[in-house]
Amino acid sequence: MVTGAIVLGNRLIVGRPVDPGHVASGLLGRIAMVVVDYSRAFFPVILVVFLLRSFVVEPFRIPSGSMLPSLFIGDFILVNKFKYGIRLPIVNFKLVEVDHPARGDVMVFRYPHDPTQNYIKRVIGLPGDTVGYEQKRLRVNGKLSGFNEVEQQERESKGRTLRFAEYAETIDRSTHRVVIDRGRNQREREQKWTVPAGQYLVMGDNRDHSNDSRYWGFVPESHIVGRAFFVWFSWDSGSRFKVNWGRIGHVIQ
C-alpha cells in the first residue's frame, strides 16, 4: 500500500492536487512530481487487487503430489474465499456467514501446527461426524463410501516397480478420483475419529502419500481459507519450463 501512503501524504501536506507550476524546480522536484502522479494512477488498481485477494479469490500453487490425481504438482489454482464467509485479513475474523464446507470439497486452510503454511486437502468429516478408515475405504456416520476401481498403473522409480490403482470414490453427492499405492499394506487396522464441533477432518486424494488429519488432527473453522475451484495455469512437473496445456481450465471436482 505504498502508493496509497504517497497519495495520502500528498493530500495532507499539500492540501490539494499537485500543480506543476508550484512544484520546486530542479531534479528532485520533477522526481517527486512523477512519483506522486504514478502513485495516484496505480493506487486504485492496487486497492482492487488487494480487496479481491482478501475477500473473493486468491491464487495458489500446488507444490506436492498429495492431491493426485485431482491436482498435479505445478498446478496454479484459484480459491474462492467468499464461499465460506467473508473474513477480515490477518486477524481472520468472520464478518459475514455465507456457507460451510461440505463433504467432498477441496479446501485450502492454514496448517494448524504452523499457520504460516497453507495446505490443500479434501473435506471428509464435518463437525459431529464419525469417520472410519479401514482397508483404504471410508465409512462416514456408518455409511460406506462408494469405491470402484477405474484403472491400474505401473511406474519405475529407482529400480523398483511401483503399482498404483485409481478409484472413483463417492461421498454424499461428491464423486472424485483417489489413488491407492498397491505396495502399501492393504490391511491396515481401522482408524476411527469423531470430529469435534467447529472442526473438520481432511485427507489427500493420494491416500498413501498425504500428510493429513490421520496424522496431525482436525482443521479448526478459524483456519479455513476457501474452496479450490479452478486450475488457471500449470507447469509440467517433469520439465521446468514446459506448460501442461491439458490442465489449464480444469474445474476442480
C-alpha positions, 0 to 999 in steps of 0.5 A: 500500500505504498502508493496509497501512503504517497497519495495520502501524504500528498493530500495532507501536506499539500492540501490539494492536487499537485500543480506543476507550476508550484512544484520546486524546480530542479531534479528532485522536484520533477522526481517527486512530481512523477512519483506522486502522479504514478502513485495516484494512477496505480493506487486504485488498481492496487486497492482492487487487487488487494480487496479481491485477494482478501475477500473473493479469490486468491491464487495458489500453487500446488507444490506436492503430489498429495492431491493426485490425481485431482491436482498435479504438482505445478498446478496454479489454482484459484480459491474462492474465499467468499464461499465460506464467509467473508473474513477480515485479513490477518486477524481472520475474523468472520464478518459475514456467514455465507456457507460451510464446507461440505463433504467432498470439497477441496479446501485450502486452510492454514496448517494448524501446527504452523499457520504460516503454511497453507495446505490443500486437502479434501473435506471428509468429516464435518463437525459431529461426524464419525469417520472410519478408515479401514482397508483404504475405504471410508465409512462416514456416520456408518455409511460406506463410501462408494469405491470402484476401481477405474484403472491400474498403473505401473511406474519405475522409480529407482529400480523398483516397480511401483503399482498404483490403482485409481478409484472413483470414490463417492461421498454424499453427492461428491464423486472424485478420483483417489489413488491407492499405492498397491505396495502399501499394506492393504490391511491396515487396522481401522482408524476411527475419529469423531470430529469435534464441533467447529472442526473438520477432518481432511485427507489427500486424494493420494491416500498413501502419500498425504500428510493429513488429519490421520496424522496431525488432527482436525482443521479448526473453522478459524483456519479455513481459507476457501474452496479450490475451484479452478486450475488457471495455469500449470507447469509440467512437473517433469520439465521446468519450463514446459506448460501442461496445456491439458490442465489449464481450465480444469474445474476442480471436482 
